[in-house]
Amino acid sequence: MSPGPRNLITDVPGLVVGNASDAGLKSGVTVLTAEAPFTAAVDIRGGAPGTRESALLEPGRLVETVDALVLSGGSAFGLDAASGVMEELRARGRGFAVGDTRVPIVPAAILFDLLNGGAKDWAENPYPALGRAALRAAGEDFALGTAGAGTGATTATVKGGLGSASLALPGGATVGALVAVNAMGGVLVPGTRKFWAAPFEIGDEFGGLGAHPDPVPPFTARPMKPGPEEEPARANTTIAIVATDAGLDKAGAFRLAVAAHDGLARAIVPAHTPFDGDLVFGVSTGARPVEGPLEQMRLCHAAAVCLARAVARAVHAAAPERGDRMPCWSRLPD
């Protein structure tokens, strides 16, 4: 398997992604959408999630497809980014038909970036406008690193960010991942610039430094963000989307998301803590048939590999900005 032409989730045909950021706010929004509604599910593993419309994604609920997915900074304030996306989609005639009315279905997930040094003293919630702007910017190419929902993200030791990766499977299907990395844990082997995800790197997509050559004791350095009086800071959550053009129903999309969490655990140490709201949306555009359970297994494995790589690419691409409280990977000493 090899990456698609962009090495982005938009290598899955039909998907587009848009970012909107506010440098002063040190926060932003990322939106994934498509020309037609698509199947989606969600698997939540962290202890402190923030979501909108997540219950609707469970198998057996009335609505089978969604119009967009939103990843946002801003903690609970960021859930309003979905309102801006809904307004824009409604103006385009999109949404679940209820008589003469259309209701866009826009599940959302948020991360906590309120303590990252940005200006948070707004008079009016900025996230609906950021949601609209992100949707209007949606296309096949988009920025990684300090962009969109990853604008103000951090990890235990360095800045986080927005990451993406893809794989083209031998049978013709494509799998992609999109992630905003704002983890309590670390993405780097303690005391090094090497990524925990290094065994899954393709080429030099996040520096080509390779894996750490020696076994690493699990508690050799502080693995998590410090907080007041040595308590963990409540400033976390990694939120992600994995997608494929293979035809999956809600149950299949949920299984894709379940498997993809392995990618988070391979790339972030520790992951899924009580102070993170880690979650993964699973998406299927349904453009290709699934050729039996063996292919579904390959899709799930590819989703985990893509998500691990996307996490590392997010941190690798982060850019330094005025007022940062964490260093960028690119500025770490060799």
C-alpha positions as a printed NumPy array, in Angstrom:
array([[  0.   ,   0.   ,   0.   ],
       [  1.147,   3.54 ,  -0.725],
       [ -0.256,   7.039,  -0.087],
       [ -2.655,   8.629,  -2.523],
       [ -1.495,  11.505,  -4.736],
       [ -2.004,  14.181,  -2.043],
       [ -1.42 ,  12.021,   1.047],
       [ -4.549,  13.664,   2.435],
       [ -8.006,  12.437,   3.389],
       [ -9.247,  14.117,   0.213],
       [ -7.613,  11.303,  -1.77 ],
       [-10.911,   9.577,  -0.96 ],
       [-12.859,  10.66 ,  -4.069],
       [-15.626,  13.145,  -3.397],
       [-14.405,  14.453,  -0.045],
       [-13.266,  18.035,   0.492],
       [-11.853,  19.784,   3.557],
       [-11.788,  23.437,   4.543],
       [ -9.908,  25.299,   7.271],
       [-10.514,  28.627,   8.952],
       [ -8.226,  30.092,  11.602],
       [ -7.9  ,  33.185,  13.763],
       [ -4.263,  33.89 ,  14.687],
       [ -5.185,  36.233,  17.547],
       [ -7.642,  33.732,  18.952],
       [ -5.116,  30.912,  18.422],
       [ -7.948,  28.646,  17.39 ],
       [ -9.862,  27.515,  14.346],
       [-12.239,  25.125,  12.629],
       [-11.905,  22.325,  10.093],
       [-14.855,  21.027,   8.059],
       [-15.099,  17.832,   6.009],
       [-17.928,  17.58 ,   3.493],
       [-18.876,  16.182,   0.081],
       [-21.214,  16.919,  -2.816],
       [-23.628,  14.254,  -1.536],
       [-24.489,  13.091,   1.98 ],
       [-22.269,  10.321,   3.348],
       [-22.46 ,   7.603,   5.992],
       [-20.842,   8.396,   9.34 ],
       [-20.398,   6.865,  12.78 ],
       [-18.326,   7.759,  15.843],
       [-16.33 ,   5.932,  18.532],
       [-15.486,   7.904,  21.688],
       [-12.668,   6.631,  23.918],
       [-11.531,   9.643,  25.928],
       [-12.969,  10.536,  29.318],
       [-13.858,  14.174,  28.555],
       [-15.462,  14.457,  25.092],
       [-17.333,  17.415,  23.676],
       [-19.71 ,  16.596,  20.822],
       [-22.816,  17.633,  18.935],
       [-25.219,  15.185,  17.199],
       [-23.052,  12.208,  18.161],
       [-26.041,  10.1  ,  19.307],
       [-27.518,  10.457,  15.817],
       [-24.579,   8.493,  14.409],
       [-25.45 ,   5.304,  16.269],
       [-26.795,   2.404,  14.152],
       [-30.589,   2.304,  14.288],
       [-31.116,   6.056,  14.403],
       [-33.437,   7.6  ,  11.831],
       [-30.917,   9.599,   9.798],
       [-28.494,   7.386,   7.858],
       [-26.198,  10.049,   6.362],
       [-24.685,  13.431,   7.247],
       [-23.865,  16.553,   5.245],
       [-20.625,  17.546,   6.965],
       [-18.424,  16.885,   9.985],
       [-16.845,  19.648,  12.06 ],
       [-13.628,  19.562,  14.105],
       [-13.211,  22.719,  16.18 ],
       [-11.155,  24.386,  18.844],
       [-12.8  ,  26.465,  21.536],
       [-14.036,  23.788,  23.915],
       [-17.85 ,  23.908,  24.232],
       [-17.922,  27.316,  22.549],
       [-16.556,  25.618,  19.426],
       [-19.631,  23.432,  19.071],
       [-21.327,  26.529,  17.646],
       [-19.081,  26.204,  14.581],
       [-21.57 ,  23.576,  13.416],
       [-24.317,  26.211,  13.488],
       [-22.405,  28.312,  10.972],
       [-21.861,  25.27 ,   8.771],
       [-25.574,  24.398,   8.991],
       [-26.586,  27.908,   7.919],
       [-24.274,  27.803,   4.917],
       [-25.438,  24.322,   3.873],
       [-29.092,  25.285,   4.263],
       [-28.505,  28.253,   1.964],
       [-27.163,  25.749,  -0.583],
       [-30.307,  23.612,  -0.336],
       [-28.597,  20.797,   1.572],
       [-30.069,  18.797,   4.425],
       [-32.467,  16.13 ,   5.621],
       [-35.861,  16.733,   4.008],
       [-38.739,  17.339,   6.434],
       [-41.699,  18.489,   4.366],
       [-40.696,  21.73 ,   2.687],
       [-37.798,  22.24 ,   5.091],
       [-34.26 ,  20.921,   4.926],
       [-32.192,  20.359,   8.051],
       [-28.439,  19.93 ,   7.421],
       [-26.977,  17.145,   9.559],
       [-23.638,  18.35 ,  10.935],
       [-22.1  ,  16.39 ,  13.826],
       [-19.19 ,  18.12 ,  15.534],
       [-16.404,  17.477,  18.026],
       [-14.275,  19.978,  19.924],
       [-10.895,  20.202,  21.603],
       [ -9.848,  22.417,  24.508],
       [ -7.496,  25.245,  23.494],
       [ -8.713,  28.019,  25.806],
       [ -5.44 ,  28.223,  27.781],
       [ -2.989,  28.437,  24.876],
       [ -2.238,  32.157,  25.069],
       [ -4.714,  33.364,  22.461],
       [ -7.198,  36.196,  22.986],
       [-10.342,  34.595,  24.391],
       [-12.116,  37.748,  25.597],
       [-14.526,  37.906,  22.674],
       [-17.828,  39.803,  22.926],
       [-19.515,  37.428,  20.474],
       [-18.763,  33.76 ,  19.939],
       [-16.424,  33.645,  16.89 ],
       [-16.957,  29.993,  16.043],
       [-20.126,  30.174,  13.874],
       [-18.312,  32.569,  11.53 ],
       [-15.233,  30.334,  11.52 ],
       [-17.44 ,  27.365,  10.653],
       [-18.957,  29.19 ,   7.68 ],
       [-15.521,  30.305,   6.499],
       [-14.119,  26.775,   6.766],
       [-16.974,  25.345,   4.701],
       [-16.551,  28.033,   2.038],
       [-12.825,  27.206,   1.847],
       [-13.392,  23.473,   1.352],
       [-11.399,  21.842,  -1.425],
       [ -9.162,  18.901,  -2.215],
       [ -6.018,  20.686,  -0.976],
       [ -5.711,  22.154,   2.498],
       [ -3.01 ,  23.152,   4.963],
       [ -1.611,  20.961,   7.726],
       [  0.023,  21.89 ,  11.013],
       [ -0.996,  25.23 ,  12.521],
       [ -4.263,  25.417,  10.609],
       [ -7.979,  24.907,  11.137],
       [ -8.879,  23.01 ,  14.291],
       [ -5.178,  22.453,  14.938],
       [ -4.31 ,  26.166,  15.075],
       [ -3.938,  26.347,  18.845],
       [ -3.37 ,  22.677,  19.61 ],
       [ -0.604,  21.414,  21.9  ],
       [  0.816,  18.114,  23.18 ],
       [  2.832,  17.189,  26.267],
       [  6.09 ,  18.66 ,  24.925],
       [  5.492,  20.459,  21.586],
       [  2.801,  22.203,  19.568],
       [  0.125,  20.005,  18.082],
       [ -1.731,  20.704,  14.87 ],
       [ -3.838,  19.397,  12.019],
       [ -2.656,  16.255,  10.226],
       [ -3.794,  14.015,   7.408],
       [ -2.627,  10.925,   5.522],
       [ -3.976,   8.382,   3.038],
       [ -3.428,   4.9  ,   1.642],
       [ -4.459,   3.387,  -1.681],
       [ -5.358,  -0.28 ,  -1.161],
       [ -4.487,  -2.987,  -3.725],
       [ -8.167,  -3.679,  -4.427],
       [ -8.787,  -0.081,  -5.489],
       [-10.3  ,   1.415,  -2.331],
       [ -8.777,   4.456,  -0.634],
       [ -8.568,   5.192,   3.089],
       [ -7.698,   8.566,   4.597],
       [ -7.385,  10.182,   8.012],
       [ -7.781,  13.742,   9.306],
       [ -6.859,  14.671,  12.877],
       [ -6.536,  17.662,  15.18 ],
       [ -3.857,  16.7  ,  17.726],
       [ -4.253,  18.387,  21.12 ],
       [ -3.168,  15.505,  23.302],
       [ -2.507,  15.237,  27.024],
       [  0.194,  12.72 ,  26.108],
       [  3.295,  13.017,  23.953],
       [  3.889,  12.196,  20.299],
       [  7.693,  12.135,  20.659],
       [  9.899,   9.575,  22.354],
       [ 11.008,  11.394,  25.544],
       [ 14.205,  13.388,  25.093],
       [ 14.251,  12.987,  21.287],
       [ 12.742,  14.365,  18.068],
       [ 11.64 ,  10.86 ,  17.064],
       [  7.939,  10.079,  16.738],
       [  6.211,   7.183,  18.443],
       [  4.521,   6.648,  15.038],
       [  7.874,   6.215,  13.251],
       [  7.417,   2.469,  12.472],
       [  4.46 ,   3.422,  10.253],
       [  6.099,   6.321,   8.395],
       [  6.126,   6.171,   4.603],
       [  9.166,   7.844,   3.079],
       [ 10.083,  10.97 ,   5.028],
       [  6.542,  12.287,   5.467],
       [  7.31 ,  13.405,   9.026],
       [ 11.061,  13.819,   8.978],
       [ 12.343,  10.339,   8.196],
       [ 14.214,  10.062,  11.5  ],
       [ 13.223,   6.462,  12.084],
       [ 12.244,   4.758,  15.309],
       [ 14.197,   5.004,  18.542],
       [ 16.834,   2.249,  18.437],
       [ 16.547,   1.186,  22.075],
       [ 13.659,   0.05 ,  24.258],
       [ 12.098,   3.065,  25.957],
       [ 10.982,   2.733,  29.6  ],
       [  7.405,   4.018,  29.739],
       [  7.926,   6.575,  32.517],
       [ 11.405,   7.974,  31.863],
       [ 10.104,  11.532,  31.503],
       [  6.97 ,  13.53 ,  32.215],
       [  4.557,  12.002,  29.688],
       [  1.756,  14.536,  30.068],
       [  1.115,  18.265,  30.103],
       [  1.9  ,  19.86 ,  33.46 ],
       [ -0.775,  21.764,  35.301],
       [ -1.2  ,  23.748,  38.516],
       [  0.279,  21.965,  41.54 ],
       [  1.411,  19.111,  39.301],
       [ -2.157,  18.168,  38.409],
       [ -2.805,  17.364,  34.725],
       [ -3.933,  20.391,  32.752],
       [ -7.511,  20.175,  31.477],
       [ -6.47 ,  21.33 ,  28.041],
       [ -6.621,  18.356,  25.763],
       [ -8.393,  16.064,  23.261],
       [ -7.452,  14.553,  19.924],
       [-10.337,  14.455,  17.444],
       [-10.178,  12.632,  14.13 ],
       [-11.991,  11.406,  11.031],
       [-11.133,   8.271,   9.046],
       [-12.797,   7.825,   5.684],
       [-13.046,   5.439,   2.757],
       [-14.821,   5.198,  -0.583],
       [-15.638,   1.549,   0.163],
       [-19.323,   0.98 ,   0.803],
       [-19.902,   0.683,   4.562],
       [-23.124,   1.058,   6.518],
       [-23.177,   2.753,   9.926],
       [-22.032,  -0.429,  11.649],
       [-19.131,  -0.772,   9.213],
       [-18.182,   2.894,   9.613],
       [-18.242,   2.423,  13.388],
       [-15.911,  -0.574,  13.076],
       [-13.577,   1.574,  10.947],
       [-13.496,   4.185,  13.731],
       [-12.923,   1.533,  16.409],
       [ -9.902,   0.162,  14.557],
       [ -8.541,   3.642,  13.893],
       [ -8.191,   4.275,  17.629],
       [ -5.262,   1.846,  17.492],
       [ -3.543,   4.507,  15.405],
       [ -3.984,   7.073,  18.179],
       [ -2.529,   4.652,  20.712],
       [  0.482,   3.968,  18.456],
       [  1.196,   7.678,  17.946],
       [  0.33 ,   9.259,  21.336],
       [  1.605,   8.067,  24.717],
       [ -0.564,   7.971,  26.764],
       [ -3.793,   8.18 ,  24.754],
       [ -7.46 ,   7.975,  25.783],
       [ -6.82 ,   9.447,  29.231],
       [ -9.588,  10.623,  31.59 ],
       [ -8.617,  14.212,  30.691],
       [ -8.831,  13.737,  26.899],
       [-11.991,  13.584,  24.83 ],
       [-10.391,  11.396,  22.176],
       [-12.812,  10.333,  19.464],
       [-12.808,   9.161,  15.863],
       [-15.541,   9.619,  13.265],
       [-15.756,   6.851,  10.655],
       [-16.938,   7.882,   7.162],
       [-17.936,   6.036,   4.   ],
       [-18.874,   7.675,   0.707],
       [-20.105,   4.299,  -0.575],
       [-18.648,   4.7  ,  -4.051],
       [-17.134,   1.191,  -4.201],
       [-18.453,  -2.213,  -3.102],
       [-16.743,  -4.031,  -0.255],
       [-15.532,  -7.437,  -1.406],
       [-16.182,  -9.464,   1.74 ],
       [-14.944,  -9.431,   5.354],
       [-11.275,  -9.739,   4.401],
       [-11.393,  -6.411,   2.593],
       [-13.142,  -4.825,   5.556],
       [-10.275,  -6.045,   7.748],
       [ -7.785,  -4.379,   5.374],
       [ -9.791,  -1.153,   5.501],
       [ -9.686,  -1.151,   9.298],
       [ -5.94 ,  -1.828,   9.385],
       [ -5.343,   0.944,   6.858],
       [ -7.432,   3.359,   8.944],
       [ -5.243,   2.74 ,  12.006],
       [ -2.026,   3.161,  10.014],
       [ -3.28 ,   6.356,   8.358],
       [ -4.328,   7.882,  11.663],
       [ -0.968,   7.163,  13.334],
       [  0.82 ,   8.82 ,  10.412],
       [ -1.6  ,  11.761,  10.393],
       [ -0.896,  12.446,  14.086],
       [  2.846,  12.667,  13.434],
       [  2.342,  14.782,  10.305],
       [  0.266,  17.261,  12.344],
       [  3.085,  17.875,  14.812],
       [  5.794,  17.795,  12.133],
       [  4.008,  20.554,  10.182],
       [  3.271,  22.883,  13.113],
       [  4.605,  26.413,  12.629],
       [  5.885,  28.891,  15.247],
       [  3.686,  31.898,  15.975],
       [  3.787,  34.923,  18.28 ],
       [  2.714,  34.084,  21.822],
       [  3.285,  30.325,  21.601],
       [  3.582,  28.564,  24.954],
       [  5.02 ,  25.383,  23.451],
       [  7.897,  24.922,  20.982],
       [  7.407,  23.559,  17.476],
       [  8.938,  20.234,  16.465],
       [ 10.881,  22.079,  13.748],
       [ 12.648,  24.198,  16.396],
       [ 13.753,  21.325,  18.618],
       [ 17.526,  20.682,  18.787],
       [ 18.839,  17.698,  16.834]])
